[in-house]
Amino acid sequence: MRAWADVRTIGALAGAAMLLAACGSTAPPPVVENLVPADYKAPIMEAVHRLVDDPTGIRDAVIAEPTLKQHGNVTRYVACFRFNAKNNQGQYTGIREMAGFYYGGRLTQITNVDRALCGGVNYQPFPELMRMCREINCKT
């Protein structure tokens, strides 16, 4: 009886090893670093919602479509945007200029920027940002 149990155990271990080896032999597809982001506004809105004290009543919001830009020693899709949000006392704080960086088509970072990175971009109105409410998903 013991020999049969040992054979089953060895068989199970061998099967598991083959399964793991099969999984390890197929590498995941490489990430296309500079993939054009399909939906670039929604992740920016979610990030801004977390960044500002009061997401309601944002004014002067504009955004530029993502374009390939050199930043340091890497090239990434960057979406530049500006807005004026209120602080926790309800006072507008002034225009903030920021940039969203995309890797593989996904927003990975938002930073304050200088004019050098976003200078000369073609800003368009960003009404979705100006209609934000306190909840992430506004109820209409």
ChimeraX attribute file (.defattr): number of C-alpha atoms within 10 A of each C-alpha:
attribute: neighborCount
match mode: 1-to-1
recipient: residues
	/A:1	5
	/A:2	7
	/A:3	8
	/A:4	9
	/A:5	10
	/A:6	11
	/A:7	11
	/A:8	12
	/A:9	12
	/A:10	12
	/A:11	12
	/A:12	12
	/A:13	12
	/A:14	12
	/A:15	12
	/A:16	12
	/A:17	12
	/A:18	12
	/A:19	11
	/A:20	11
	/A:21	11
	/A:22	10
	/A:23	10
	/A:24	10
	/A:25	8
	/A:26	8
	/A:27	7
	/A:28	7
	/A:29	6
	/A:30	7
	/A:31	10
	/A:32	10
	/A:33	14
	/A:34	16
	/A:35	15
	/A:36	19
	/A:37	19
	/A:38	9
	/A:39	11
	/A:40	19
	/A:41	20
	/A:42	12
	/A:43	14
	/A:44	21
	/A:45	18
	/A:46	14
	/A:47	15
	/A:48	19
	/A:49	19
	/A:50	12
	/A:51	12
	/A:52	15
	/A:53	15
	/A:54	21
	/A:55	23
	/A:56	18
	/A:57	16
	/A:58	20
	/A:59	19
	/A:60	17
	/A:61	21
	/A:62	20
	/A:63	23
	/A:64	19
	/A:65	16
	/A:66	22
	/A:67	18
	/A:68	15
	/A:69	15
	/A:70	12
	/A:71	12
	/A:72	6
	/A:73	5
	/A:74	7
	/A:75	16
	/A:76	21
	/A:77	26
	/A:78	28
	/A:79	26
	/A:80	26
	/A:81	26
	/A:82	21
	/A:83	20
	/A:84	19
	/A:85	26
	/A:86	18
	/A:87	14
	/A:88	11
	/A:89	8
	/A:90	12
	/A:91	10
	/A:92	15
	/A:93	11
	/A:94	14
	/A:95	13
	/A:96	14
	/A:97	19
	/A:98	22
	/A:99	23
	/A:100	24
	/A:101	25
	/A:102	25
	/A:103	19
	/A:104	16
	/A:105	19
	/A:106	19
	/A:107	21
	/A:108	11
	/A:109	13
	/A:110	18
	/A:111	11
	/A:112	12
	/A:113	16
	/A:114	11
	/A:115	9
	/A:116	7
	/A:117	15
	/A:118	19
	/A:119	10
	/A:120	8
	/A:121	15
	/A:122	11
	/A:123	16
	/A:124	12
	/A:125	14
	/A:126	19
	/A:127	14
	/A:128	13
	/A:129	25
	/A:130	20
	/A:131	13
	/A:132	20
	/A:133	16
	/A:134	11
	/A:135	10
	/A:136	13
	/A:137	9
	/A:138	9
	/A:139	6
	/A:140	3
